[in-house]
Amino acid sequence: MASTFFGLHIAYSGLNAFNASINTTANNVSNVETEGYSRQTVELQSSSALRVYQKYGSVGTGVKAEKVTQMRDEYYDQKYWYTNPSLGFYDRKVYYMNQIEDYYTDNAANPGFSTILSKMFNSLDSIKDNAGDTSVRNEFISDAEKLCNYFNHTASSLQELQSTINDEIKTVVQQINSVAQKIALLNKQINTIEQQNGQANELRDQRALLVDELSKIATVDVEENEVVNSNDPDMYTGATTFTVKLNGQRLVDTYEYKQLAVKTREAKHNQCDVDGLYDLVWEDSGNVFNVQSKTLNGSLKALFEMRDGNDEQNIHGVVDGESLTGQKIKVGGLNITDIREFNLPDNGMLMVNNYEIPYRSFEVETDANGTIVSVTFDLQRPITSATQEDIANQKLSVGTTINYKGIPYYQNQMNNFLRSFSTAFNEIHEQGQDLNGNQGGAFFVVDDGAMDREGTYSYDYKTNGGFKNTDDTVLRMTALNVDVASALDDPKKFAATKNINNGIDNYDNILGLLDLESKTILYRGNAADKFLQCIYADITVDAQECETFKSNYTSIMDAIQAQRDSVSSVDEDEEAMDLVKFQNAYNLASKVIQTMTEMYDQLILNTGV
């Protein structure tokens, strides 16, 4: 039969159990504002019954606190980690799209393209009143320089933004590596505790919080499995394996983790890229981490799309296998054949059949109408015969093709507009004569230190049969280097008339120039004055789309977080009720001990002599 003092043991077990419950409730209340903390609860279980060999068979032995568990639902965690990358993706895009939109702002406080262009053409129109007045001419030339400065500044701002994004990519990679290292360390600490029958609840909360952080950066897959005894599959050792995959590639494998590294590009992918842009590789193997994978999501991918997005408007073609040599690659079947839209870097990177081949220069071949039919690239280093076999007649692109309107896209759009506008403006200007009776020269030129601003605009893309990129003004002109020719520092050299013999106040050549503002089709089926509308249409559509998706995913994440909180968060009112409940239970257990003490006193002190 049970011991005479067995009741004290039962009551004592109640004291211990409810004392643990009160302590756990106190811990919950203390962490009510702790980020990532999951509410904990004591699992109470009745102790094993004791056989007493009586008619009633057995008696209860009290209660025991089995373990302190965290209230967490893995299903909601997985939903959170699945959705969070989408929010991170659109959040970063909204941030940078708003900055790009600011660069093209045009209002009274911040005059932009339309204001500057209109002022320039108004100044040009004013010359008609007194074409021989050098001060009026000088005002127009000054306004034309302001237009060039606008493009120079905007293009430079976009490059600065590209550098900023590039730096953020490096920071994000360091963040990924840090999180991976911390998760691997926590895995070891958790297993050490739980193999000794402990519960590493706080450490598990820290680990889940790190996965939350990582899931906003990139797509993650998390899996935890129990480790069983190899000799006894039904025996749980207390340890678990915990793996984290980054876009399907293993980042953390329980105690082991991999690191990403940034690798500086060997050559440019887009014409106006800044130097030193990063690609991502795995540090241990050097293998490329594919940031353009369709399954990748998160802020990391958004950064690359904003930095490198060219809307698939980089050069594509097919390698001419018959003319392929170790040092040169000829490409035909080009997707861009208009010289004004050509956007090749002076030296860049060819992507063909999983090969990256840097080139140092190129030569363009055109037909009699000026249409580009092929490009021959002079490579930085020779390629092997085996490589030649692999790339012959294969599809080729210059740089990476990204279907998003990022910084390279807006740089290209400004370049395309300027080439078309400057070509038309210069052709008309060259048909006129200045006040000295000399033929007009180029008005808009390239000012990149590679050519003399006094030089003439000699290339005619309509009739020339072939040229090298280093000799061609149209191909080299970008928003970064466009300028008014230094010859126009002397306003007398502005060609306002087609024939100076008609008088210095004749302005017939100006009439053709004035048509360029709103009557001559120059860019995307519009005249020059519609350039900003076209750009704004691109920006606002993408920005609004990103804003919409960000808002949608924010709502979804709020709903998922609410579901998580309904399980895991600490509710102050609920904890207060638990305190009262556990206090009453503790007091009752104490009352049992007091009652049984009185009984034992009576039995020991007052029964018998």
C-alpha positions in Angstrom: 0.0 0.0 0.0 1.0 3.6 -0.3 3.1 5.3 2.4 1.3 7.0 5.2 2.9 10.3 4.1 2.1 9.7 0.4 -0.4 12.6 0.4 2.4 15.1 1.2 4.3 13.9 -1.9 1.2 14.4 -4.1 0.6 17.9 -2.8 4.3 18.7 -3.1 4.2 17.7 -6.8 1.4 20.2 -7.2 3.4 23.0 -5.6 6.3 22.3 -8.0 4.1 22.1 -11.1 2.2 25.3 -10.4 5.3 27.1 -9.3 6.8 26.3 -12.7 3.6 27.6 -14.4 3.8 30.8 -12.5 7.5 31.3 -13.3 6.8 30.6 -17.0 3.9 33.1 -17.0 6.2 35.7 -15.4 8.7 35.0 -18.3 5.9 35.6 -20.8 4.9 38.9 -19.2 8.6 40.0 -19.1 8.9 39.4 -22.9 5.7 40.9 -24.0 7.6 43.5 -26.1 10.5 41.2 -27.1 10.7 40.9 -30.9 10.3 37.3 -32.1 9.5 35.9 -28.7 7.0 33.0 -28.7 4.7 32.5 -25.7 5.7 29.6 -23.5 3.6 27.2 -21.6 4.2 24.4 -19.1 3.0 21.0 -20.2 1.4 19.4 -17.1 1.0 15.7 -17.0 -0.4 13.4 -14.3 2.3 11.2 -12.8 2.2 7.5 -13.3 -0.3 5.7 -11.0 0.9 3.5 -8.2 -0.5 0.0 -7.7 -1.6 -0.5 -4.1 -3.1 -4.0 -4.4 -6.4 -2.9 -3.2 -9.9 -3.3 -4.7 -9.5 0.1 -6.3 -6.3 -1.1 -8.0 -4.1 2.0 -8.1 -3.8 5.6 -6.9 -2.6 8.7 -8.5 0.8 10.1 -7.6 0.3 13.7 -8.4 1.3 15.9 -11.3 4.6 16.6 -13.1 5.8 19.5 -15.3 6.8 17.5 -18.4 8.4 20.4 -20.3 8.2 24.1 -21.1 7.2 24.5 -24.8 6.9 27.5 -27.1 3.5 28.1 -28.7 4.5 28.2 -32.4 2.8 26.9 -35.5 5.2 25.7 -38.2 2.5 26.1 -40.9 2.2 29.9 -40.3 6.0 30.2 -40.2 6.3 28.5 -43.6 3.5 30.8 -45.0 5.4 33.8 -43.7 8.7 32.7 -45.2 7.0 31.9 -48.5 5.4 35.3 -48.8 8.0 37.6 -47.3 10.4 37.5 -50.3 7.6 39.1 -52.5 7.2 42.0 -50.0 11.0 42.5 -49.9 11.1 42.4 -53.7 8.5 45.2 -54.3 9.6 47.2 -51.2 13.1 47.8 -52.7 11.7 48.5 -56.1 9.3 51.1 -54.8 12.2 52.8 -52.9 14.4 53.1 -56.0 11.7 53.7 -58.5 10.6 56.7 -56.5 14.2 58.0 -56.7 14.3 57.6 -60.5 11.0 59.4 -60.7 12.5 62.3 -58.8 15.3 62.6 -61.3 12.8 63.4 -64.0 10.7 65.8 -62.0 9.7 69.0 -63.8 8.1 71.8 -61.8 8.6 75.4 -60.8 10.8 74.5 -57.9 12.8 72.0 -59.9 12.8 72.8 -63.7 13.3 69.6 -65.7 13.4 68.6 -69.3 10.2 70.1 -70.7 10.8 73.4 -69.1 14.4 73.6 -70.3 13.6 72.4 -73.8 10.7 74.9 -74.1 13.0 77.7 -72.9 15.6 76.7 -75.4 13.2 76.8 -78.4 11.7 80.1 -77.1 15.2 81.5 -77.2 15.7 80.1 -80.7 12.4 81.6 -81.8 13.5 85.0 -80.4 16.5 85.0 -82.8 14.0 85.6 -85.7 13.4 89.2 -84.4 17.1 90.1 -84.8 19.1 87.2 -86.2 22.3 89.3 -86.5 22.3 90.2 -82.7 25.0 88.1 -81.1 23.6 88.6 -77.6 20.3 86.9 -78.7 22.2 84.1 -80.3 24.3 83.7 -77.1 21.2 83.4 -75.0 20.0 80.5 -77.2 23.3 78.8 -77.1 23.4 79.1 -73.3 19.9 77.5 -73.1 21.1 74.7 -75.3 24.0 74.1 -73.0 21.5 74.0 -70.1 19.7 71.2 -71.9 23.0 69.3 -72.3 23.7 69.9 -68.6 20.3 68.5 -67.7 21.1 65.3 -69.5 24.6 65.2 -68.1 23.3 65.6 -64.5 20.5 63.2 -64.9 22.7 60.5 -66.4 25.3 61.1 -63.7 22.6 60.8 -61.0 21.5 57.5 -62.4 25.1 56.3 -62.4 25.4 57.4 -58.7 22.2 55.5 -58.0 23.6 52.4 -59.7 26.7 52.6 -57.6 24.6 53.0 -54.5 22.6 49.8 -55.4 25.9 48.0 -56.1 27.1 48.9 -52.6 23.8 47.7 -51.1 24.2 44.4 -52.9 27.6 43.9 -51.2 26.0 44.8 -47.8 23.1 42.4 -48.4 25.6 39.6 -49.2 27.4 40.3 -46.0 24.0 40.2 -44.2 23.2 36.8 -45.8 26.6 35.4 -44.7 26.2 36.7 -41.2 22.7 35.2 -40.8 23.9 31.8 -42.2 26.8 31.8 -39.7 24.5 32.7 -36.8 21.9 30.0 -37.7 24.6 27.3 -37.9 25.8 28.4 -34.4 22.3 28.4 -33.0 21.7 24.9 -34.4 24.7 23.6 -32.4 23.6 25.3 -29.2 20.0 24.1 -29.6 21.1 20.5 -30.1 23.5 20.7 -27.2 20.6 21.7 -24.9 17.9 19.5 -26.3 20.1 16.3 -26.3 20.2 16.8 -22.5 16.4 16.8 -22.3 16.2 20.6 -22.2 14.0 22.9 -24.3 16.0 25.7 -26.2 12.9 27.8 -26.7 14.6 31.2 -26.6 17.3 30.0 -29.1 14.6 28.6 -31.4 13.0 32.0 -31.3 16.3 33.7 -32.3 16.7 31.2 -35.1 13.2 31.8 -36.5 13.8 35.6 -36.3 17.0 35.1 -38.4 15.0 33.1 -41.0 12.4 35.9 -41.1 15.2 38.4 -41.9 16.7 36.1 -44.5 13.3 35.4 -46.2 12.9 39.1 -47.0 16.2 39.1 -48.9 15.7 35.9 -51.0 13.6 32.8 -51.4 14.3 30.4 -48.6 13.3 26.7 -47.9 13.6 25.6 -44.3 13.5 22.0 -43.2 14.0 20.4 -39.7 14.1 16.7 -39.1 14.6 14.7 -35.9 17.8 12.6 -35.6 17.1 9.1 -34.5 19.3 6.3 -33.2 20.6 4.4 -36.2 20.4 1.2 -34.1 16.9 1.9 -32.9 14.8 4.0 -35.3 12.1 4.5 -32.7 14.5 6.2 -30.3 14.7 10.0 -30.6 18.1 11.3 -29.7 16.9 14.9 -28.9 18.9 16.4 -31.8 17.6 17.7 -35.1 19.0 18.5 -38.5 18.1 22.0 -39.7 18.7 23.1 -43.3 18.1 26.4 -45.0 18.2 26.6 -48.8 18.7 29.9 -50.6 16.8 29.7 -53.9 17.1 25.9 -53.9 20.8 25.9 -53.0 21.9 24.8 -49.6 23.1 27.7 -47.4 23.0 26.1 -44.0 23.3 22.4 -43.3 22.8 22.1 -39.5 26.3 23.0 -38.3 27.8 23.8 -41.7 27.2 26.9 -43.8 28.2 28.3 -47.1 29.2 31.9 -47.9 28.4 34.1 -50.9 31.0 36.5 -52.3 30.8 39.5 -54.6 33.0 39.3 -57.8 33.8 42.5 -59.7 32.7 42.2 -63.4 35.5 42.0 -65.8 33.7 44.1 -68.4 30.5 46.2 -68.7 27.2 44.7 -69.6 25.5 47.9 -70.6 26.8 51.0 -72.3 26.5 53.5 -69.4 27.2 51.1 -66.6 29.6 52.3 -63.9 32.9 50.4 -63.4 33.1 47.8 -60.7 29.6 46.3 -60.7 29.3 43.0 -58.7 28.2 39.5 -59.6 27.5 36.9 -57.0 29.4 33.6 -56.6 29.7 30.9 -54.0 32.9 31.5 -52.0 33.9 27.9 -51.7 33.4 26.8 -55.3 33.4 30.1 -57.3 30.2 28.9 -59.0 27.9 31.7 -60.1 24.8 32.4 -58.0 22.0 32.9 -60.5 20.3 36.1 -59.4 18.1 35.9 -62.6 16.6 32.6 -61.7 12.8 32.6 -62.1 12.4 31.0 -58.7 14.4 33.7 -56.9 12.5 36.5 -55.2 13.2 39.1 -52.5 15.1 42.3 -52.1 18.3 40.8 -53.6 16.7 40.2 -56.9 15.1 43.6 -56.9 18.5 45.2 -56.4 19.9 43.4 -59.5 16.9 44.3 -61.6 17.0 47.9 -60.7 20.8 48.0 -61.2 21.0 46.0 -64.5 17.4 46.1 -65.9 17.6 46.9 -69.6 14.1 45.7 -70.6 15.8 43.1 -72.9 17.0 46.0 -75.1 20.6 44.9 -75.1 22.1 43.6 -78.4 21.2 40.1 -79.4 22.3 38.2 -82.5 23.7 34.9 -83.8 27.4 34.1 -84.0 28.6 33.7 -87.6 30.3 30.3 -87.4 32.1 30.6 -90.8 34.0 33.8 -89.9 34.7 32.8 -86.3 38.3 33.0 -85.2 40.2 32.8 -81.9 40.4 36.5 -81.7 37.2 37.8 -83.4 33.5 37.0 -83.2 31.2 38.2 -85.9 27.5 38.5 -85.1 24.5 38.9 -87.5 20.8 38.7 -87.2 20.8 41.7 -84.8 17.7 42.8 -82.9 18.8 46.5 -83.1 19.9 47.8 -86.5 19.4 51.5 -86.1 22.7 53.3 -85.2 20.8 55.7 -83.0 19.5 52.9 -80.8 22.8 50.9 -80.7 23.9 50.6 -77.1 27.2 48.7 -77.0 29.8 49.5 -74.4 33.2 50.4 -75.9 34.5 47.2 -74.2 32.1 44.8 -72.7 31.0 41.2 -72.1 29.6 38.7 -74.6 27.2 36.0 -73.3 26.9 32.9 -75.5 26.1 29.3 -74.7 27.1 29.7 -71.0 30.4 31.4 -71.9 31.4 34.9 -70.8 33.7 36.4 -73.3 35.1 39.9 -72.8 35.8 42.1 -75.9 37.9 45.2 -76.1 36.5 46.9 -79.2 34.1 46.3 -82.1 33.5 47.2 -85.7 30.1 47.7 -87.2 29.1 46.9 -90.8 26.1 48.7 -92.4 24.4 48.5 -95.7 23.9 51.4 -98.2 20.9 52.7 -96.2 22.9 52.8 -92.9 21.2 49.8 -91.5 23.5 47.7 -89.3 23.9 44.2 -90.6 26.7 42.8 -88.4 29.1 43.6 -85.6 32.6 42.1 -85.3 34.1 42.0 -81.8 37.8 42.0 -81.1 38.2 39.9 -78.0 40.3 40.7 -75.0 42.0 37.3 -75.1 41.8 34.5 -77.7 39.3 31.7 -77.3 40.2 28.0 -77.8 39.1 25.9 -80.8 36.9 23.9 -78.4 35.1 27.1 -77.4 34.8 28.1 -81.0 33.0 24.9 -81.7 30.6 25.4 -78.8 29.6 29.0 -79.7 29.5 28.7 -83.5 26.0 29.7 -84.8 24.7 30.1 -81.3 22.6 32.9 -79.9 24.6 35.7 -78.4 23.8 38.7 -76.2 26.0 41.6 -75.1 25.7 41.6 -71.3 22.8 40.1 -69.4 19.3 40.3 -70.7 16.9 41.4 -68.0 13.2 42.0 -68.6 12.8 45.0 -66.4 13.1 48.8 -66.8 16.0 49.5 -64.5 18.8 52.1 -64.6 20.4 50.9 -67.9 17.0 51.2 -69.6 16.5 54.9 -68.7 20.1 55.6 -69.7 19.5 54.0 -73.1 16.2 55.9 -73.6 18.0 59.2 -73.0 20.8 58.2 -75.3 18.4 57.2 -78.0 16.6 60.5 -77.8 19.7 62.6 -77.8 21.2 60.7 -80.8 18.0 61.2 -82.8 17.6 64.8 -81.7 21.2 65.8 -82.2 21.4 64.1 -85.6 18.4 66.0 -86.9 19.5 69.3 -85.3 23.1 69.0 -86.7 21.9 68.1 -90.2 19.8 71.2 -90.4 22.5 73.4 -88.8 25.2 72.1 -91.2 23.0 73.3 -94.1 23.2 76.9 -93.0 25.8 79.5 -92.9 27.2 81.6 -89.9 27.7 85.4 -89.8 31.2 84.9 -91.3 29.7 83.1 -94.4 31.1 79.7 -93.4 29.2 76.5 -93.5 27.6 75.5 -90.1 29.3 72.7 -88.2 28.0 70.3 -85.6 26.0 72.0 -82.9 25.7 69.0 -80.5 28.8 66.9 -80.1 30.5 64.3 -77.8 32.5 65.7 -75.0 34.1 62.7 -73.4 37.8 63.7 -73.8 38.1 61.3 -76.7 37.4 63.8 -79.5 38.0 67.5 -80.2 34.9 69.5 -79.7 36.0 71.7 -82.6 35.7 68.7 -84.8 33.0 68.3 -87.5 30.1 66.0 -87.5 31.3 63.9 -90.4 29.3 60.7 -90.1 26.1 60.3 -92.1 24.4 57.2 -90.9 22.2 57.1 -94.0 24.9 56.6 -96.6 28.1 55.5 -94.9 28.9 51.8 -95.6 31.0 50.9 -92.5 32.8 52.4 -89.6 34.5 51.7 -86.2 32.8 52.7 -83.0 35.7 54.9 -82.0 35.3 57.0 -85.0 31.5 57.5 -84.8 29.9 60.4 -83.0 26.3 59.0 -83.1 27.3 55.7 -81.5 29.4 57.3 -78.8 27.0 60.1 -77.9 25.3 59.5 -74.6 23.5 61.6 -72.0 26.8 61.6 -70.0 28.9 63.3 -72.7 26.5 65.3 -74.9 27.6 69.0 -75.2 27.4 72.1 -77.4 30.4 72.4 -79.7 33.0 74.7 -78.3 33.0 76.5 -81.7 29.6 77.9 -80.6 31.4 79.8 -77.8 31.5 82.4 -80.6 27.8 83.1 -81.3 28.7 84.3 -84.8 29.2 80.7 -85.7 25.6 79.8 -85.2 24.1 79.1 -88.7 20.8 81.0 -88.6 20.4 81.4 -92.4 21.0 79.1 -95.4 22.7 81.9 -97.3 24.3 84.8 -95.6 24.0 86.8 -98.9 20.3 87.2 -98.0 21.4 89.4 -95.0 22.6 88.8 -91.5 19.0 89.0 -90.2 17.8 86.3 -92.4 16.6 83.3 -90.3 15.3 80.7 -92.8 17.5 77.9 -91.4 16.0 78.5 -87.9 12.5 77.5 -89.2 13.7 74.0 -89.7 15.2 73.8 -86.3 12.0 75.1 -84.7 10.1 72.2 -86.2 12.1 69.8 -84.2 10.3 70.8 -81.0 6.9 69.6 -81.8 6.5 68.8 -85.5 9.3 66.3 -86.4 9.0 62.7 -85.3 12.2 61.9 -83.4 11.5 59.5 -80.6 9.0 56.6 -80.1 6.7 58.1 -82.7 6.7 61.6 -81.1 8.5 64.9 -81.4 11.1 66.2 -79.0 8.6 67.8 -76.6 7.0 64.5 -75.8 10.2 62.8 -74.5 9.4 63.4 -70.9 5.9 62.1 -71.3 7.2 58.9 -72.7 9.8 58.5 -69.9 7.2 59.4 -67.2 4.8 56.8 -68.7 7.4 54.1 -68.2 8.3 55.2 -64.7 4.8 55.8 -63.4 3.5 52.5 -64.8 6.3 50.5 -63.2 6.2 52.6 -60.0 2.4 52.2 -59.6 2.6 48.5 -60.3 5.3 48.1 -57.6 3.3 50.2 -55.1 0.2 48.1 -55.8 2.0 44.8 -55.3 3.8 46.2 -52.2 0.5 47.2 -50.7 -1.1 43.8 -51.5 1.8 41.8 -50.1 1.9 44.1 -47.0 -1.8 43.2 -46.4 -1.1 39.5 -46.9 1.9 39.7 -44.5 -0.2 41.5 -41.9 -2.8 38.8 -42.1 -0.2 36.0 -41.8 1.5 37.9 -38.9 -1.8 38.2 -37.2 -2.3 34.4 -37.5 1.2 33.9 -36.1 0.5 36.2 -33.3 -2.8 34.5 -32.4 -0.7 31.5 -31.6 2.7 32.8 -30.5 2.3 36.3 -29.1 1.9 37.2 -25.4 -1.5 38.4 -24.5 -1.3 40.5 -21.3 -5.0 39.8 -20.3 -4.6 36.1 -20.9 -1.4 36.0 -18.8 -3.1 37.9 -16.0 -5.8 35.3 -16.0 -3.2 32.5 -15.9 -1.5 34.1 -13.0 -4.7 34.0 -11.0 -5.5 30.5 -12.1 -2.0 29.2 -11.2 -2.0 31.1 -7.9 -5.3 29.5 -6.9 -3.9 26.1 -7.8 -0.7 26.7 -5.9 -2.7 27.9 -2.8 -4.9 24.8 -3.0 -1.8 22.5 -3.0 -0.5 24.4 0.0 -3.9 23.9 1.7 -3.6 20.2 1.1 -0.2 20.2 2.7 -1.5 22.2 5.7 -4.5 19.8 6.1 -2.3 16.7 5.9 0.1 18.3 8.4 -2.7 18.6 10.9 -3.7 15.0 10.3 -0.2 13.8 10.8 0.1 15.8 14.0 -3.0 14.2 15.3 -1.8 10.8 14.3 1.7 11.1 15.7 1.1 13.3 18.8 -2.4 12.5 20.0 -3.0 8.9 19.0 -2.1 6.3 21.6 0.4 6.6 24.4 
